[in-house]
Amino acid sequence: MLTRFASRVYRGVRRALRVISRPVRRDRGLKSVVIQPYRGYGSREHLYLIGRVFRQPRFGMSLAPGTVFREVLDVTRRFARWGLGDVTVRARFGETERRFATDRDGYFHVDMSLDRPPDPSECWHTVELEVTHGDETATAEGLVYIPPPQARLVVISDIDDTVMYTGVANKAKMLWRLFVQDAEARVAFPGVAAFLRGLHDGPGGDEGNPMLYVSRAPWSIYEVLASFFRLKRIPEGPVLFLREWGLSLQRPLPRRARAHKKDLIEGMLERYPDLPFLLIGDSGQHDPEVYSEIVREYSGRVRAVYIRDVHRDDVRAAEIGALATESVAAGCPLILALDSKEMAEHAFESGLLTEEALRGVAEEYEADAAAEDGRSSGQGMSRSA
């Protein structure tokens, strides 16, 4: 019994080490100066991309990858790396080139008007990034999503407790899931991947509608979330975080959010003035209130608001019901849904999904729910054993 427990602890520790050290394991971590770009978004006239420039120690690089000692040293390097402030990042997109300075934490914001429109046959475009610091030059390629001409909708979705289980209400579980679980261990809500794929394709089947995701998580788990999206076949898109928690000696504790979710959504509304929006969130935090404000202040811009009911609480349901009444009066339905199927049914009735996509959501929902029941039964058997 003790041996089994020790084995589980060891596997858990190794998994945590792999997740935390992931950003410094890639080839780009072989140098001391590193550029970390995050997916961006844009239009035919403008593009926007966030990234960060780090300096990190190189000790332990001679050790074989995958060993415990190497993973421990990679974690140490991860915590010891430092955001490089006040350095110049050169960004090049086609014939357009601009320079941007990093802030004191090493973050840079590529906010660039284009000299020439991008190729309309492509959606993902490459931005070349370069930093020279001292005698070292670092390069990286950032990806920017620019909607194709046939796009008809912008989808903004929360991630935490909307796309995947996070458990924001339980802080201990939330921190464990954020910083320890890898992509394979994270669980998506049944049917949500098919629902998002259907919205991305739209009623035309090939619209390529932009998918923008918002999270309360820190930038440090960006790569884990990107892997989770690919694993679950969720349409990839820019992920915008509300705050930087740190995970470095430079900022070991979370700092307060300066950019509110409402500000992010308003920025998207300005970027895509000719497209309507669909907002997806959950009842656990402030999504209903924030989305309702957007509906009131931007009349006619939001097609629908979908709120996943994660509380199942009568008081919270009544609060959201009152917001739904206000939202409907402003011309936008606000749906408090029990699951992804309910959201998909309303989207189909509203002309946002094809019938085939609706069937796909139902089929995936049943398969995901069965798999979740199997995991729960297995865990119960393990605990009883």
N, C-alpha and C positions, 0 to 999 in steps of 0.2 A: 504493500500500500504506500509506504514511504517512498519507495523507488519510483512508483508511478507518479506521485505528487512531485518529486524532484525533477522527473523528466518533463512534466507539464510546465513547471516553473522555468526550466532551462529553455524549452521551446519558446515560451512567452518572452523571455529575455532576448533570445536571438532574433525573434520577430521584431521586437521593439528596436533593437540595434539596427536592423536592416532598414526599417522604415525611417528612423531618425537620420541615419547616415546617407540616405539615398541621394540627396543633392550633391554630395561631394564624391560619390562613387563614379560618376560618369567621366568620360575622357576630358570634358571641359574643366574638371577639377584638378587636372595635372599641373596647371599653372597656378601661380600665386594670385594673379588678377583674373577674375571670373566675371563674365556678363551673364546674368540670368534674365532672359526675356520672358514675358507672359503673353498669352494670346491677346491680340488687339482686334479692333473693329474699325470700319470706315465706310466711306461712300465714294462715289466717283470723283468727288472734289476734295476729300479730306480723309485723313486716317489718324488713329490714336492707338498708342501702345505704351504699356508700363513695363518697366524692368528695373533691375538693381545691379549695381556693380559691387563686387566683394573683393577684399583681399583675404586670403586664407593661408594658413601655414601648410607646409608640404611634408611635414614629418610623417613617417610610416608608409610612404609611397612604395618603398622597396619590398614591403611585406606582400605575400600572395593575397589577392582578393578572395573574399568569402570565408576567411579564417576569423575566429573570435577576436584575436588580437588586432587584426586589421580593422574589423568593424568597430572595436572600442576606440581605436585611434581615429577612425573616420568620424565617429560621433564627437570626439574631442575637437577635431578640426572644425566640425560643423558649429560647435558652440564658440570656438575661438575665432571664427572668421569675422571680418569687420566690414561694414558698409563703407565704401570709399566716397566721402563727400567732396563736393566742389571739383569734380573731374569732368572732362568734356566727352560726351558720347556723340560720335558721328553716325548719323542715320541716313541711309540711302535707299530710295525706292524708285526704281527706274531711272529717270533723268533728274529726279528731285533729290537734293541733298541738303540736310540741315544739321545744326549742332545744338545739343542740349546739355545743360549742366545737371549733375546729380545734386540732391539735397544733402543735408548733413548725415542722413542715414544711408546714403548711396542710391536712393531711388531716382529714376529719371522718367519723364513723361514725354514721349514723342507725340507732339501735337502738330501735325504738318499738313499744310495745304499742298495739293498736288499740281505740278506744272502741266501734267498731261494725264487724262483719264486712264485708268487701268484697263487691261484686257477684259472685256465683258464676258468672255467665255469661261473665265476662271473665277472661283470664289475665294480660295485661299491664296494670298499673295505674300511674298517674302520681303522683309525689310532687313537690309544688311546693317549690322551694328559693329562699331569699332571703338576701342578705348586705348589710348596710349598713356601709360603711367610710368614715369621714370624711363628705364630702358626696356620695358615690357609692353607688348601690344597684345590685346585680347580681342577676339572677334566672336560674333555669334549671329544667328539668323532668327529673327522674330517672325511670327505668322500673324497676318491680319485678315479678318473675314470681311469681304465687301459683297453685299447682296447682289445677286444677278438681276437683270432687268425684269424678270418675271416674278420676283418676290412680291408678296401681297400683305405681309404681316410681320410684325416684330414681336417675338415672344421673350418676355423677361420672367425667369423663374428663380425662386429661392431654391437653395439646395438642402439646407439643414431641416430635417423633418418634413420636407416637401418632396424631394427626389429620393433621399436616402435617410434611413433611421439614424438620428444623432442623439436624441434624448436631451434636448437643451434644458428641459425642466430638472433633470438630474445632473448636476454639475460634475460629479465624479465620473459617471458613465460617459458624459460628453467629452471630458478631457481624455479618458482612455480611448474612446473611439477616434478622437481627433489626432492624437499623437502616437498611438501604439498600433492600432489596427492598420493592416495594409489593404490594398485595393481588393484582394480576394476575400478578405474577412468582412468587408462592408456590405450591407444589405440594402438593396433598392426596394421601394414600395412596389407591391405587385402591380404589373401593368404599366408602370410609369414610363419605362423606356419606350414601349410601343406607342404610348400616347404622345410623347415628345417627338418621336420619329414621324408620326402622322401629322403633327403640327408643322414640323420642318418641311415636309413634302407639300402640305396644303391640299386643298381640294383639287388643284390641278395635277397633283402627283409629283411634280418636279419643280416646285416653286423655289426651293432653297431658302426658305424664310430664315432670317437670322435668329439664332438662339443665344440669348445673353443670360448668364447665370450670376446670381448674387449669393454670397455666403458670409456668415459671421466668423468664419474660420480665418486663421492667419495665412499669410503668403507662404509660410514654410511648409505647408502640406499641399501646395499646388500640384506637384508631380503625382502625389498619391491620388488626388481627385481626377487628374487627367487620365491616369491608368484605370481608375474605377469607371469613368465614362466609356473608355474604349472596351473594357471588359463586358460591360452591361449593354453595349451597343446604343448608348445614348448619344444623340447628335452633339458633336463637339462644337464649342463656341467659346468666346471670351468669358472668363470667370473673373468677376469683380468682387474683391473682398472689402469689407467695411473697415477693417482695422488691421494693423500689424501688431502681433503679439510679442515679437522679439525672437526668442530662442537663440540668443547670442549674448556674449559678454557685454556688448554695446548696449543692448536693451533686454535684460533678463526677465522683465515683467511686462505684462500687456500694457499698452498705452491706450488712452481713451480714443474712441473713434472721432475723427474730425469730419469725415464725409458721411453724411447720413444717407440711408438707402433712398430716401426721397430725392436727394440731390443727384444721385446716380441715375435714377429713372428720368429726372428732368433733363439731364444731359443727353440721354438717349432720345428723348422726344425732340430735342433740338437737332440731333444728328440726322434723324430720319423724319423730317417734317411732313413727308407725303405718304407715310405708311401708318395704318392703325396699329394699336398695341394690344397684346393679351398679357395679363399679369397673373402669375401663379404663386401662391404662398401657402402658409399654414396658420392655424389658429393659435399656435403656441406663443408667439411673440407679438410684434406690432404690425404684421403684414396687413391685416384688414384695415387698420386705421390709416396706415401710410397709403395704401392703394385707394382708399376712399377719398383721401385728400387729393390724390392725383386726378381721380375721376371728376371731382368738383371743379378743380382749377384748370383742367384741360378738357373742356367740354367737347365731346365728339371724337376724342383721340383714342379712347380705350373701348375695344369691342366687348370684352368680358373680363371678369375677375373670378378666378377659381381659388378657393381656400380649402385646403385639406384639414378636416376636423380631427386634430390629434388629441384634443382635450376630452371630448365627449362629456362636456360639462354644461349643465343647463344654464348657468349664469353667463358663461362665456358665449354660448350659443345665442342667448338673448341679446347680448351686446353686439354680436356680429349680425344678428337679424335686424337690429335697428340701423346698422350701417348699410345693410343690403337694401333697406327701404329707401334710404337717402340716395344710394347709388342708382337704383332703378329710376327714381325721380329725376336724376341727372342724365338718364338715357343709357345706362350701362348695367347689365345684370351682374350681381355679385352672388356667386353660388358657394354655399358651405357644403362641401361634398365629403361623403364618408370614404370614398376611394377613387382610384383613377378611372374606373369604369363609369362612375357617375359624371365625372368631368368630361370624359370622352363622349358620352351620350349627349350632353348639352352642346358640346363643340360640333358634333355631327348635325344636330338639329339647327345649329346656327350657321351651317355651311362652312365650317372650318376644317372638317375632316371628311375623307371619303368613307363610303360604306366598308370598303376593304380594310381601311385603317381601323375603323371601329371594331370589326371582327378580330383584327390582330390584337387590339387591346384586350378584348374579352378572353382570347385564347392565351395570351401571355399572362393575364391576371390569374387564370385558373392554374397554369403551370407554376407560376411563382408562388402562389398560395400553397399549392401542394408541396413544393420544395421547402417552404418555410415550416409547414407542419411536420415534415420529415426531420428537419433540423431540430425543432422543438422536442419531438419525440425522442430523438437520439440523445439530446442533452439530458432529458428526464431520465432515460435509462442509465446514462453514465452517472448521474448524481445518485440514483437509487442503488447502483452497484457499489 
